[in-house]
Amino acid sequence: YFALAPDAGWTRFLRWTPLRWFGNMSFSYYLGHSLAIKCFALLAAPLLATFPLTTFGFWAVQPALFLISLAPCIVLFVFVERPFRASL
């Protein structure tokens, strides 16, 4: 009960506007993130081929890949999913 109190830290975190917005667009992210990452990998392949990918390197690029994949998914959400959902 105390974990879900209105002033509990966890509850404040779950009410954080960017987190709620990402939750609303999660289906668009689910649909588009792999395509966005694949396109980025194809475009960046010549540059990435010169760097050896270590375990640390793999985990170090994950935040950047998340941000790269987020941009087209936001476009998909704003211009396709949200208007379609509003018309129902």
Legacy VTK file of the C-alpha trace (Angstrom):
# vtk DataFile Version 3.0
C-alpha trace
ASCII
DATASET POLYDATA
POINTS 88 float
0.000 0.000 0.000
2.741 2.465 0.929
4.516 1.941 -2.404
1.451 3.203 -4.282
0.709 6.180 -2.052
0.241 9.414 -4.066
3.406 10.958 -2.643
5.588 7.835 -2.936
8.650 8.128 -5.160
7.579 5.247 -7.402
4.167 6.814 -7.990
5.727 10.186 -8.824
8.063 8.444 -11.280
5.158 6.669 -13.007
3.304 9.990 -13.318
6.299 11.702 -14.937
5.028 13.233 -18.202
7.797 11.944 -20.548
7.361 8.416 -19.212
3.590 8.561 -19.685
4.035 9.957 -23.199
6.411 7.108 -24.053
3.861 4.656 -22.658
1.196 6.115 -24.956
3.448 5.778 -27.991
4.836 2.352 -27.069
2.950 0.579 -29.881
4.490 2.916 -32.467
7.887 2.275 -30.908
7.264 -1.474 -30.997
6.436 -1.291 -34.703
9.216 1.033 -35.797
12.282 0.612 -33.618
13.795 -2.383 -35.397
13.384 -0.768 -38.819
14.969 2.466 -37.582
17.923 0.621 -36.056
18.387 -1.486 -39.186
18.384 1.618 -41.419
20.908 3.302 -39.153
23.124 0.196 -39.201
23.053 0.067 -43.003
23.898 3.760 -43.313
26.624 3.652 -40.667
28.146 0.291 -41.707
31.205 1.784 -43.455
32.027 3.893 -40.412
31.259 1.158 -37.888
33.413 -1.377 -39.744
36.555 0.460 -38.645
35.747 0.049 -34.928
35.931 -3.335 -33.217
32.736 -4.033 -31.303
33.507 -5.133 -27.783
30.980 -6.010 -25.118
31.502 -2.605 -23.554
31.127 -0.919 -26.947
27.881 -2.773 -27.593
26.358 -1.596 -24.311
27.808 1.892 -24.689
25.915 2.507 -27.962
22.543 1.307 -26.656
21.416 4.734 -25.308
22.329 6.340 -28.634
20.462 3.648 -30.563
17.429 4.198 -28.354
17.441 7.922 -29.162
18.046 7.258 -32.868
15.148 4.810 -32.993
12.904 7.107 -30.975
12.859 9.936 -33.537
11.080 8.124 -36.422
8.766 6.401 -33.973
7.658 9.764 -32.587
6.871 10.860 -36.152
4.879 7.641 -36.686
2.961 8.208 -33.456
2.190 11.899 -33.994
1.213 11.735 -37.666
-0.309 8.253 -37.987
-1.303 6.578 -34.730
-2.646 9.577 -32.805
-4.890 10.917 -35.623
-6.161 7.426 -36.382
-6.900 6.767 -32.715
-8.677 10.131 -32.392
-10.929 9.314 -35.355
-12.292 6.152 -33.734
LINES 1 89
88 0 1 2 3 4 5 6 7 8 9 10 11 12 13 14 15 16 17 18 19 20 21 22 23 24 25 26 27 28 29 30 31 32 33 34 35 36 37 38 39 40 41 42 43 44 45 46 47 48 49 50 51 52 53 54 55 56 57 58 59 60 61 62 63 64 65 66 67 68 69 70 71 72 73 74 75 76 77 78 79 80 81 82 83 84 85 86 87
